[in-house]
Amino acid sequence: MAYISNWVNVLPPCKAYTMIERPIKEVIKAGYIHIALARLWVKIRFELYARKKQPIDGSAIFGYVGKYVTPLLPSLKRLGKYDLAISFVTPHNIVLDKVQAKKKICWIHTDYTNIDVNTDLELAVWSGYDHIVSISKDVTLNFCQVFPSLGNKIIEIENILSPRFIRQQADLEAQPLDMPKVGNGYTLLTIGRYSYQKKQEEIPIICRMLIEKGLTIKWYIIGYGGSDEYIRKAIKEEGMEENVILLGKRTNPYPYIKLCDWYVQPSRYEGKSVVVREAQI
């Protein structure tokens, strides 16, 4: 938020929208019982879907959130009619149904052949947009395998990065104190939200194998979102408490990228990883 230019009109948050992913107990306590009930219904519907389809992951749940929770959120059309509304993350139902704009665009960030979606629920949502933005050719090809009828809506726009900004940020901190350099060894770094896609639970295993090969390794993980318990469990099981260090979230990760010897992205799949491109810069 600190990097948003002051000429941009940042609208105040709408509290009901913050209830989409907060713990259900907090949602009830805040007085949004109808949203809490809708989210419980989403869980039931998704579990029934999962039993029947045996999905490879839980991505399909966003379709159910869009269908059952979005209708309960207040309309944003009172804010006026915009030239363009962009839906950058799922569920895309929100911008489609709640915002008033002459044109609407939504974004694809990931490889749709590596996640599970309920195409019956999602096709109508994607179809409602004027354009769908894909971040790479591979993302486009894979998305069209899942939604072949939407190919004519897709335009490709790679994630825009500023090498100058990234290098400036990297120089703000000479050496992060919580990531000391390893004498004759190697400092490894991984960055990403805690999730199945990012595969951080494999890091303690890989780290142990490298140490068994005779290398001195310190592997740092900058992560955010969700729970890190599954990674902590793997660290303990592999006896890597001194070698794999969870740093949590960092507002400015760039000094860490600059300092490390190897940047490692162990993801199961990516659309086109922003952090890998930042590390290359």
N, C-alpha and C positions, 0 to 999 in steps of 0.2 A: 504493500500500500504506500510505503514511503517514497517509492520511485514513480508514482503516478503524477504527471504534470499538474500544476495547480489550475490550469485552464480547463481541465476535465471535470465535468459535473458528476461527482460520485454521489449516487443516491443513498439515502440512509437505508440500513438493512431492514427488511421486513421480518419480524420475529417469527411468524408462522413458518417461513421458509427454513429457518434454522432447525426446525423440528424433524426434518426429513431423515437425518442420520444420528441425531443425539440419542443416548440411551432412553429406552421407552419409559423407565421410571421418572426420568427428568421431564419427559414430554407430558406425562400425567401430572406431575407436580406443578408444571407451568400452566396447567389448565387446558391443554390441547388434547382432551380425551378422545375426540373424534379422530384426530390424526393418529393417536396411539392405537386405536381400534383398527384403523385402516392399515397400519403397519403390521399389526398382528395378522390381519386377513392376508396381507401380502406374503407373510411367512408361510401361512397355511397353503395358499395357492402355489407358491414356489415349491414347497415340499411335495405336493401332489404331482407337480410337473416333473420334479427331480426323480421321484419313484418310477415314473412312467418312462422318462427319457434317458435316465442315467447320464446327466451332462458331465462334461469334462471339467467344468468349473462353475462358479456361482454367478456369472455375469448376467444370466437371464433374469435375475431378480430385479434388475433396473427397469425392465419392461413392465413388471407388475407394480413397481413403485410409481411409474409413470401413469399407469392405468387407474390405480386405486387411491393414491395419495394426492397426486396433482389436482384432481377436481376439487379437493377440499381446501386448497390454498387460495388466498385472496387474489383477485384479478389485479394485474398491474396496468391495465389499459387506462386507468385514471391518470397515468403519468404522461399521456399524450401519444400521438402517432409519430413514430420515428421513421427515418429514411431506411434504416437497416437495423435488424436485430440479429445478433450472433449467439447461437447456442454452442458453447465451447466444450461442455461436458454433459454426459447423460445424467438424468433422463431428459431427452430433448422435448418431451411433452410440455415442459414449462414455458419455453419461449414460444412454442407453437400455439399453445392454448391461452396463455396468460398475458402476452405482450402484443401491443398493437404496432405494426410496422408495415411499410410499403413492400419491403423485401425481407426474407428471412433465410439465413444460412446456418447450417450446422456442421460440425467437425467430426472427422474420424481420426483417432489417434493410434489405433492399434490394429493388429492382424486379426481379422474376423474369422479366419480359419482356425485360430488357436483358442477361441473362446466360444462359449455356447450362448445362443440367443434364441428366444422364442420368435421366430420370423413372422408368425401370424399376428403377434402383438406389435412388433416393431415396424413392419413394412408400411403400415398406414402412417406412422409418425414420420419416418424418413421421407415418404412420398409427399408430405405436406409442405416440405421446404422448397424454396426456389432453386437452391444449389446445395450440394454437399461437398465440403472441402476435404480432400485427402492430403496427407502429408508426404506421400511418396508413391512411386509407381507400383511398388509391391503391395502397399496398403490398398491401392485402387483395385489391382487385379484380384486380391483376396476378398475384398468387400463384394466385388461383383460376382464372385463364386457363390456367395451367400444370398445376395440380392441382385440377380442378373437384370431385373427390370429397371434398376436405378442408374445404370451406367451413363445414361444421357444427362443426368443431373450433376455428375462429378466434375469438379475442377481441382487441379493440384496446386497447392501452395505449401512449400516447405516451411517448417518452423523457422522464423526469422531470428537470427542471433547477431549480436554486435560484438565482434572480436575486441574492439576498443574498450567497450564497457566491461567485458569479462576480464581483460588484462588489468584494467584499472582496479577492479574489485579484488583481484588476486594480489595486488601490491599493497592493499590497505593494511594487511597484517604481515609482518616480516616472517614470523614463524608461529603458528598456532601452538599455544602452550600445552594443550591437551593432546597433541600429536607429535611427541618428541621423535627426532630422527634416531634410527637404529644404527649403532656404531658401524660394524662391518656387515650388517644385514640389509634387509629390504623392507621398505614401508609400502604396504598395499592399501588401496582405498576403494570402497564401493559406496555408491550413493543411490538411494531410491526409497520409495514408500515400502512399508512392510506389507508384503503380499506374496501370494503363491507365484505370481508372474515373475517376480524379481529373484526368486530362488536363493535368498540369503541363507537359508538353513543348510545349504551345501558348503558354505564358506568354512565353517570349522573343520569339516572333513578334508577339504582341499588343503587347508592350512596345515593340518596334522601330517598329511602326506608329504608336503613340501619340507616340513621340519624333519621328517623321517629320512628325507633325501640328503639331509645335512645343511639345509639353509636356515638362516636366522630370519624369522619373519614376525612382523607386527602388522596385523590386518585390521584396519579401522572401517567402521560402517557408520555412515551418516544416514539416518532413516527417520521416517515420520509416518503418522497415520496408523490407525489400527494398533494391534498389540505386538510387542516384540518377544513375547514369551516363547514362541516356537523356535526363535533363534537362540535365546538364552538356554533353552533345553538342549539344543544341539551343541552349544559351546561346552556345557557341563558334561554331556555324554562323551565328547571327544577329548576332554581334559584341556581345553584351549583357553581357560580363563585368563591366562597371562598373555595370550597371543592374539585373540580376537576381541577387539574393544568396541563396544557400542557407544557412539558419541551422541546419539539422539539427533534432534533437528538443529540445523545451523542456518541462520538467515543468510550468511555469506559463506558458501562452501568453497569458493574459488581459491583462497589461500591454501586450503587442504589439497586441492587438486594440483596446485603448483608444487607443493612440497613432496608429494608422494613419488615413489620410484615407479610404481606400476598402478595404473588405474584399471580396475577389473569390473566388468559388467556381466554377472553370471545368469542373466535373465533366461527364462524358458522361451520367451518370445518378446519382440518389440515391434512397434510401428516403425519409428525411426528415432532412436534414443537421443534426446536433447543432451543429456549429460555426457554421452560418449562424444558428441560433437564439441561440447564445451571442453572436454579433456583434450581433444585433438588441438583445439585452439591454444 
